[in-house]
Structures are given as C-alpha cells and as structure tokens.
Amino acid sequence: MATQKANNSVRISAGEWRSRLLKFPDVNGLRPTPDRVRQTVFNWLGQELHGLICLDLFAGTGVMGFEALSRGATQAVLIEKSRPAYQALVDNKTALKATNAQVLNLDALQFLKQNQQKFDLIFVDPPYHQGLIDQALPLIKTASSEDGLIYVEAEFALTDSTDWKVYKSGKAGNVFYHLLRAAT
C-alpha cells in the first residue's frame, strides 16, 4: 500500500506575509512558479502593488495571487478547478487571514465567460499541453482593465498577437514567462 506523500509547500517571498509557507497537495499538472521566476516577475511589476485588483487563473498553489496580496494588492480572485488544490487555497487563505482573497472552485475558462469584473493584473499559468492559453487569452481581453498587465507562464515562448504585445519575457529551465499588455 502506497503511503500518501506529505503536503508540498512554497514560500511567499516579500511583503506582509514574507517567508510564510503555502501548503499544497500533489495534483497532476500542478507546478508552482519557481522562486527565481517569481522574483523576476515581481521585480518587473514593482515591489509594491498597492491598489491593484488581481486575478489568479488556474491558481494551483495560489502563490502568485497571495504574493500580490502580500505586496499590497487590494484584492485577488483565485480560480482553481481541482477540488484538492481549491481546498488547499481555502486553507491557506484562512491561515494567512487573507480577507481580501476570494477563492473559487471553478473552471477558469467558464469563469472568464461569465466574469463582469475588470482586473489590473491577471496571472495565467494553466496546465501545460492542453491549449488553455490560446483559449484563455481572447477571453481575458474583456477581463483586463485598460492598462492591465497579463502574466503568462507557458511551456513555449509567446509572440505578439493582434490583441497582446509581449512587454517582457524570460526563460528559466523549461518555463517561459511573459508580461503582456493589450496591443494598441
């Protein structure tokens, strides 16, 4: 009989909850954004995110959304389809006393189709090899505020499109990460 593996954890790197651990279960396709990548992305965004309303699609561990809140974001909505990962997000929200986090157990694409709210910063890190980025980006256009930024983590490099311009990008191991702005 196989023994259940202990919960994994990832550390928040800065802000109010600096050094706090987020625990998460083993879920197929769940990969926390590497520390080095998170550090780079938040350097791009600026250390203070005061006043921003964030959306963490395909939230997984929730580290991007919780990190944004830790750095002063006003609100973060975390969307996660996997029930075990969703429950871990709820548990982490409670442990952090993150009253400005809203955690929803929904399919990210369905959420985008019904969403009416505008977000200043949207994190997109879906399971790889399922074509979810191509499905999500057109729907994100209506969820993004006028000057909104979109962070996308993928198994491939993104290029400019009709709707999005790659503002910054990098690669760490097999992870390609990008900051997008709406094309003008």
N, C-alpha and C positions, 0 to 999 in steps of 0.2 A: 504494500500500500504506500503510495507516494505521500510524503508529508507536504503540507501547504507551506509555500515559501513565505517568509516574513514580508511585511509591507516594505516597499521601497520608499525612498524619500529624496526630496530635492530641497535645497536651501534658498530662501529669499536673500538676495544679495545686498539690498540697500533700503533705506527709508525706515519708517516706523517699525516694521517687522523684520528688520535686518537680522540675519542669522537664524530666523525661525524656520523649522522644518515643515514641509508639506508632505504628508504620507499619501501614498497611492498604491493601489493593488496591481497585480500582474494582469494586464489586459492586452490581448492581441492587438498589435499596431500602436500601442501607447509608448511614445518615446518623448521624454522630457527634453525641452530645448536645452542644449548643452550650456553650461555656465559661461564659457567663453563667448558663445553666440549671444546669449542674453546680455552680457556686459557690453558688447559692441552695439547691439540694438538700442539699449537704453542710453548709451553714450550718444548715439545718433539723435535720439529723441530729446535728450537733455535730462539731467538728473531729476528735475522737478517737473511733475506732470499736473500741477495744481489746476483744477477746474476742468480737466478733460473727462469726457464720458467715453468709456471703453467697452468694446465687445470682444470677448474671447470665444471665437467659434471653434468647434472641435477642441474644447478646453483641455481635455485629458487630465493632466496633473493640476491645471489651473495656475501654473507658476507665472505665466505672462500676465494674466488678469490680476492675481494677487500682488505681483511685483509692482504693477502700475498703481494699484491702490496704496501699497506701502510707500510709494513715491509721491503720493498726494492727489492721485486722480479722484474726482468727485464720486464717480460711480463706475462699476464694472458689472456687465452682464456676462455670465459664463454659461455656455451652451455645451452640453455633453449628452450624447446618445446612450453610451454604455451605462447600464444601471450601476455596476460596481464602482466605476470611475465617478459617476454622479454622486454616489453616496459618500465617497472619499472627499469630494469637493464640499459637500454639505458639512461633513465633519471638520474639515479644515476651516471653513467659514466660521463655524461655531468656536473652534479653538482660538482663532485669531480675533474673535468678536468683530468680524468684518460686516458691520451692519449696512455698509454701502455696496455690498456684493449681492447680486441676485443670481442664483444658481438654478438653471432649468434643465430638466431631463427631457430633451427634445432632439430631433434630427436637425442639424444646422441648416440644411437647405430649406426644410419646412419652416423653420424659424424665420429665415430671410424672406420667404414668400409672404408671410403674414405680418412681418415687422413694420411698424409705423415710426419708430424712434430713429433719430439721427445720432451717429456716433463720431467722435473726433478721432478716435484711434481704434482700428479693428485688427485683431490678431487672427491670422488664418494659418493653421497648422494641422491639416487633415491627415488621416491615414494615407500612406503612400500607395501608389499604383492603382488607384480607384477612379481617377479622373475628376476628383472632387474640386480641385482648384478651378478647372475650366468651367465647372457647373456653378461654383460659388461666386466667382468674380463678376459676372454680369448682374447677379442679384445684389451684390454688395454695393454697387453703384448707387442704388436708391437708399441704402442704409448709411452711407458716408456723408458727413457734413461737408459743406462746400470746400473747406480747406483740410478735410480729413486725410489722415495717413493710414495706409494699409500695410501691415507687416505680413509677409507670406514666407513660410518655410516649406521647402519642397525638395524632392529628390532630383530636380533638374533646375537649370537656370531659366529664369523668366526674361522675356524681352518686352520692349514697349509694344502696346497694342492700341487699338482705336480708343479704348476707354482709359487705359492706365499707362503712366510713364514710370519706368524704374528709376527712382530717385537715388537710391544707394543699394549696393548689393555686396555680398561676400560669400565665401565658401569655407566650411570647416569640415574636413573629412568628407562624408557623403552628403552633408547638409548644405543646401543652397538657401541663402536667406536674403530677403529683399524688402526694401521700403518703397512703397508705391504711392504716387499722387495721381489724382484724376488728370487725364490728358485735357489740355485746353485747346 
